[in-house]
Amino acid sequence: PATAPRFGRLLVVLMLAVSVHEAAHAWSAYRLGDPTAHDQGRTSLLPFRHIDLVGTLLIPAMLFVMNAPFMIGYAKPTPVDPGRFKDPKRGFALVSLAGPLSNVGLALGLAALGWILIQGLGIQNPALAQLLRDGIIINALLGWLNLLPLPGFDGMKALYWFLPDAWCWRLQRTERYFVI
Protein backbone atom coordinates (compact mmCIF):
# COMPACT_ATOMS: atom_id res chain seq x y z
CA PRO A 1 0.00 0.00 0.00
CA ALA A 2 2.76 2.50 0.82
CA THR A 3 4.49 1.73 -2.47
CA ALA A 4 1.58 3.00 -4.62
CA PRO A 5 1.98 6.66 -3.54
CA ARG A 6 5.76 6.36 -3.91
CA PHE A 7 5.41 4.94 -7.43
CA GLY A 8 2.98 7.72 -8.35
CA ARG A 9 5.38 10.36 -7.00
CA LEU A 10 8.33 8.86 -8.87
CA LEU A 11 6.30 8.62 -12.07
CA VAL A 12 5.33 12.30 -11.86
CA VAL A 13 8.94 13.30 -11.24
CA LEU A 14 10.19 11.06 -14.07
CA MET A 15 7.61 12.49 -16.50
CA LEU A 16 8.67 16.04 -15.61
CA ALA A 17 12.36 15.14 -16.00
CA VAL A 18 11.82 13.47 -19.38
CA SER A 19 9.61 16.31 -20.63
CA VAL A 20 12.16 18.97 -19.65
CA HIS A 21 14.99 16.94 -21.20
CA GLU A 22 13.29 16.33 -24.56
CA ALA A 23 11.77 19.83 -24.76
CA ALA A 24 15.28 21.26 -24.21
CA HIS A 25 16.56 19.25 -27.18
CA ALA A 26 13.65 20.48 -29.32
CA TRP A 27 13.92 24.11 -28.20
CA SER A 28 17.68 24.29 -28.76
CA ALA A 29 17.33 22.69 -32.21
CA TYR A 30 14.65 25.25 -33.07
CA ARG A 31 16.83 28.13 -31.85
CA LEU A 32 19.74 26.83 -33.94
CA GLY A 33 17.65 26.62 -37.12
CA ASP A 34 15.94 23.20 -37.18
CA PRO A 35 12.15 23.48 -36.72
CA THR A 36 11.53 19.71 -37.11
CA ALA A 37 10.75 18.93 -33.45
CA HIS A 38 9.08 22.30 -32.86
CA ASP A 39 6.70 21.66 -35.76
CA GLN A 40 5.75 18.35 -34.10
CA GLY A 41 4.93 20.09 -30.80
CA ARG A 42 7.99 18.71 -29.03
CA THR A 43 9.06 22.05 -27.48
CA SER A 44 6.14 21.53 -25.10
CA LEU A 45 6.58 20.45 -21.48
CA LEU A 46 3.42 18.33 -21.71
CA PRO A 47 4.51 14.76 -20.93
CA PHE A 48 2.31 13.04 -23.53
CA ARG A 49 4.41 14.73 -26.25
CA HIS A 50 7.54 12.93 -25.05
CA ILE A 51 6.63 9.71 -23.29
CA ASP A 52 7.16 6.35 -24.89
CA LEU A 53 4.66 3.77 -23.66
CA VAL A 54 7.30 1.08 -23.21
CA GLY A 55 10.36 3.13 -22.26
CA THR A 56 8.78 5.75 -20.02
CA LEU A 57 5.95 3.80 -18.42
CA LEU A 58 6.13 0.00 -18.72
CA ILE A 59 9.85 -0.63 -18.12
CA PRO A 60 10.06 1.66 -15.05
CA ALA A 61 6.78 0.17 -13.71
CA MET A 62 8.04 -3.39 -14.12
CA LEU A 63 11.35 -2.56 -12.45
CA PHE A 64 9.51 -0.86 -9.59
CA VAL A 65 7.14 -3.81 -9.08
CA MET A 66 10.09 -6.22 -9.17
CA ASN A 67 11.79 -4.06 -6.51
CA ALA A 68 14.82 -3.69 -8.78
CA PRO A 69 17.81 -1.87 -7.25
CA PHE A 70 17.91 0.43 -10.29
CA MET A 71 15.53 2.27 -12.60
CA ILE A 72 15.97 2.76 -16.33
CA GLY A 73 13.75 4.13 -19.05
CA TYR A 74 13.69 6.33 -22.10
CA ALA A 75 11.50 8.80 -23.96
CA LYS A 76 10.63 9.25 -27.60
CA PRO A 77 13.79 10.59 -29.25
CA THR A 78 13.56 14.20 -30.35
CA PRO A 79 13.88 14.41 -34.15
CA VAL A 80 16.77 16.61 -35.24
CA ASP A 81 17.97 17.41 -38.77
CA PRO A 82 21.60 18.57 -38.38
CA GLY A 83 21.62 19.64 -42.04
CA ARG A 84 19.51 22.64 -41.07
CA PHE A 85 22.20 24.07 -38.76
CA LYS A 86 24.82 26.54 -40.04
CA ASP A 87 27.49 24.28 -38.56
CA PRO A 88 25.92 20.78 -38.40
CA LYS A 89 28.46 19.16 -36.05
CA ARG A 90 28.46 22.10 -33.62
CA GLY A 91 24.67 22.41 -33.74
CA PHE A 92 24.11 18.69 -33.18
CA ALA A 93 26.51 18.75 -30.23
CA LEU A 94 24.78 21.74 -28.64
CA VAL A 95 21.34 20.19 -29.11
CA SER A 96 22.65 16.95 -27.57
CA LEU A 97 24.00 18.79 -24.54
CA ALA A 98 20.78 20.77 -24.01
CA GLY A 99 18.84 17.78 -22.63
CA PRO A 100 21.28 16.64 -19.93
CA LEU A 101 22.15 20.21 -18.95
CA SER A 102 18.45 21.02 -18.54
CA ASN A 103 18.14 18.12 -16.09
CA VAL A 104 21.19 19.24 -14.12
CA GLY A 105 19.72 22.76 -14.06
CA LEU A 106 16.34 21.43 -12.92
CA ALA A 107 18.01 19.43 -10.13
CA LEU A 108 19.81 22.58 -8.96
CA GLY A 109 16.57 24.58 -9.20
CA LEU A 110 14.70 22.01 -7.12
CA ALA A 111 17.49 22.04 -4.54
CA ALA A 112 17.25 25.83 -4.31
CA LEU A 113 13.44 25.67 -4.07
CA GLY A 114 13.73 23.06 -1.32
CA TRP A 115 16.18 25.19 0.62
CA ILE A 116 13.92 28.24 0.34
CA LEU A 117 10.77 26.37 1.37
CA ILE A 118 12.24 24.19 4.10
CA GLN A 119 15.10 26.25 5.52
CA GLY A 120 14.06 29.76 4.57
CA LEU A 121 10.31 29.60 5.17
CA GLY A 122 10.35 26.77 7.70
CA ILE A 123 7.82 24.61 5.88
CA GLN A 124 7.97 21.15 7.44
CA ASN A 125 6.14 18.84 5.07
CA PRO A 126 7.68 15.36 4.72
CA ALA A 127 5.80 14.61 1.48
CA LEU A 128 7.05 17.84 -0.11
CA ALA A 129 10.59 17.17 1.09
CA GLN A 130 10.49 13.66 -0.41
CA LEU A 131 9.07 14.96 -3.70
CA LEU A 132 11.86 17.52 -3.96
CA ARG A 133 14.48 14.92 -3.01
CA ASP A 134 13.18 12.51 -5.69
CA GLY A 135 13.18 15.30 -8.26
CA ILE A 136 16.74 16.28 -7.44
CA ILE A 137 18.02 12.70 -7.57
CA ILE A 138 16.20 11.69 -10.77
CA ASN A 139 17.16 14.86 -12.64
CA ALA A 140 20.78 14.78 -11.50
CA LEU A 141 21.12 11.11 -12.50
CA LEU A 142 19.34 11.60 -15.83
CA GLY A 143 21.52 14.59 -16.64
CA TRP A 144 24.87 13.11 -15.63
CA LEU A 145 24.23 9.64 -17.08
CA ASN A 146 23.21 11.12 -20.42
CA LEU A 147 26.52 12.97 -20.57
CA LEU A 148 28.41 9.65 -20.71
CA PRO A 149 30.09 9.20 -24.10
CA LEU A 150 28.35 5.89 -24.83
CA PRO A 151 26.38 4.97 -27.97
CA GLY A 152 22.78 6.07 -27.61
CA PHE A 153 23.56 8.70 -24.97
CA ASP A 154 23.69 12.45 -25.54
CA GLY A 155 27.33 12.56 -24.47
CA MET A 156 28.32 10.48 -27.50
CA LYS A 157 26.44 12.80 -29.85
CA ALA A 158 28.16 15.81 -28.29
CA LEU A 159 31.53 14.21 -29.07
CA TYR A 160 30.78 14.40 -32.78
CA TRP A 161 31.77 18.06 -32.65
CA PHE A 162 35.36 17.08 -31.87
CA LEU A 163 35.74 13.96 -34.02
CA PRO A 164 36.76 13.71 -37.69
CA ASP A 165 33.80 13.38 -40.05
CA ALA A 166 34.66 9.78 -40.98
CA TRP A 167 34.48 8.72 -37.33
CA CYS A 168 31.17 10.53 -36.88
CA TRP A 169 29.55 8.62 -39.73
CA ARG A 170 30.81 5.27 -38.38
CA LEU A 171 29.59 6.03 -34.87
CA GLN A 172 26.26 7.28 -36.13
CA ARG A 173 25.66 4.01 -37.96
CA THR A 174 26.18 2.06 -34.71
CA GLU A 175 23.87 4.37 -32.73
CA ARG A 176 20.73 3.06 -34.42
CA TYR A 177 21.23 -0.29 -32.65
CA PHE A 178 20.89 1.34 -29.21
CA VAL A 179 17.49 2.28 -27.77
CA ILE A 180 18.45 4.85 -25.14
C-alpha positions in Angstrom: 0.0 0.0 0.0 2.8 2.5 0.8 4.5 1.7 -2.5 1.6 3.0 -4.6 2.0 6.7 -3.5 5.8 6.4 -3.9 5.4 4.9 -7.4 3.0 7.7 -8.4 5.4 10.4 -7.0 8.3 8.9 -8.9 6.3 8.6 -12.1 5.3 12.3 -11.9 8.9 13.3 -11.2 10.2 11.1 -14.1 7.6 12.5 -16.5 8.7 16.0 -15.6 12.4 15.1 -16.0 11.8 13.5 -19.4 9.6 16.3 -20.6 12.2 19.0 -19.7 15.0 16.9 -21.2 13.3 16.3 -24.6 11.8 19.8 -24.8 15.3 21.3 -24.2 16.6 19.3 -27.2 13.6 20.5 -29.3 13.9 24.1 -28.2 17.7 24.3 -28.8 17.3 22.7 -32.2 14.7 25.2 -33.1 16.8 28.1 -31.9 19.7 26.8 -33.9 17.7 26.6 -37.1 15.9 23.2 -37.2 12.1 23.5 -36.7 11.5 19.7 -37.1 10.7 18.9 -33.4 9.1 22.3 -32.9 6.7 21.7 -35.8 5.8 18.4 -34.1 4.9 20.1 -30.8 8.0 18.7 -29.0 9.1 22.0 -27.5 6.1 21.5 -25.1 6.6 20.4 -21.5 3.4 18.3 -21.7 4.5 14.8 -20.9 2.3 13.0 -23.5 4.4 14.7 -26.2 7.5 12.9 -25.1 6.6 9.7 -23.3 7.2 6.4 -24.9 4.7 3.8 -23.7 7.3 1.1 -23.2 10.4 3.1 -22.3 8.8 5.8 -20.0 6.0 3.8 -18.4 6.1 0.0 -18.7 9.8 -0.6 -18.1 10.1 1.7 -15.0 6.8 0.2 -13.7 8.0 -3.4 -14.1 11.3 -2.6 -12.4 9.5 -0.9 -9.6 7.1 -3.8 -9.1 10.1 -6.2 -9.2 11.8 -4.1 -6.5 14.8 -3.7 -8.8 17.8 -1.9 -7.3 17.9 0.4 -10.3 15.5 2.3 -12.6 16.0 2.8 -16.3 13.8 4.1 -19.1 13.7 6.3 -22.1 11.5 8.8 -24.0 10.6 9.3 -27.6 13.8 10.6 -29.2 13.6 14.2 -30.4 13.9 14.4 -34.1 16.8 16.6 -35.2 18.0 17.4 -38.8 21.6 18.6 -38.4 21.6 19.6 -42.0 19.5 22.6 -41.1 22.2 24.1 -38.8 24.8 26.5 -40.0 27.5 24.3 -38.6 25.9 20.8 -38.4 28.5 19.2 -36.0 28.5 22.1 -33.6 24.7 22.4 -33.7 24.1 18.7 -33.2 26.5 18.7 -30.2 24.8 21.7 -28.6 21.3 20.2 -29.1 22.6 16.9 -27.6 24.0 18.8 -24.5 20.8 20.8 -24.0 18.8 17.8 -22.6 21.3 16.6 -19.9 22.2 20.2 -19.0 18.5 21.0 -18.5 18.1 18.1 -16.1 21.2 19.2 -14.1 19.7 22.8 -14.1 16.3 21.4 -12.9 18.0 19.4 -10.1 19.8 22.6 -9.0 16.6 24.6 -9.2 14.7 22.0 -7.1 17.5 22.0 -4.5 17.3 25.8 -4.3 13.4 25.7 -4.1 13.7 23.1 -1.3 16.2 25.2 0.6 13.9 28.2 0.3 10.8 26.4 1.4 12.2 24.2 4.1 15.1 26.2 5.5 14.1 29.8 4.6 10.3 29.6 5.2 10.4 26.8 7.7 7.8 24.6 5.9 8.0 21.1 7.4 6.1 18.8 5.1 7.7 15.4 4.7 5.8 14.6 1.5 7.1 17.8 -0.1 10.6 17.2 1.1 10.5 13.7 -0.4 9.1 15.0 -3.7 11.9 17.5 -4.0 14.5 14.9 -3.0 13.2 12.5 -5.7 13.2 15.3 -8.3 16.7 16.3 -7.4 18.0 12.7 -7.6 16.2 11.7 -10.8 17.2 14.9 -12.6 20.8 14.8 -11.5 21.1 11.1 -12.5 19.3 11.6 -15.8 21.5 14.6 -16.6 24.9 13.1 -15.6 24.2 9.6 -17.1 23.2 11.1 -20.4 26.5 13.0 -20.6 28.4 9.7 -20.7 30.1 9.2 -24.1 28.4 5.9 -24.8 26.4 5.0 -28.0 22.8 6.1 -27.6 23.6 8.7 -25.0 23.7 12.4 -25.5 27.3 12.6 -24.5 28.3 10.5 -27.5 26.4 12.8 -29.8 28.2 15.8 -28.3 31.5 14.2 -29.1 30.8 14.4 -32.8 31.8 18.1 -32.7 35.4 17.1 -31.9 35.7 14.0 -34.0 36.8 13.7 -37.7 33.8 13.4 -40.1 34.7 9.8 -41.0 34.5 8.7 -37.3 31.2 10.5 -36.9 29.6 8.6 -39.7 30.8 5.3 -38.4 29.6 6.0 -34.9 26.3 7.3 -36.1 25.7 4.0 -38.0 26.2 2.1 -34.7 23.9 4.4 -32.7 20.7 3.1 -34.4 21.2 -0.3 -32.6 20.9 1.3 -29.2 17.5 2.3 -27.8 18.5 4.8 -25.1 
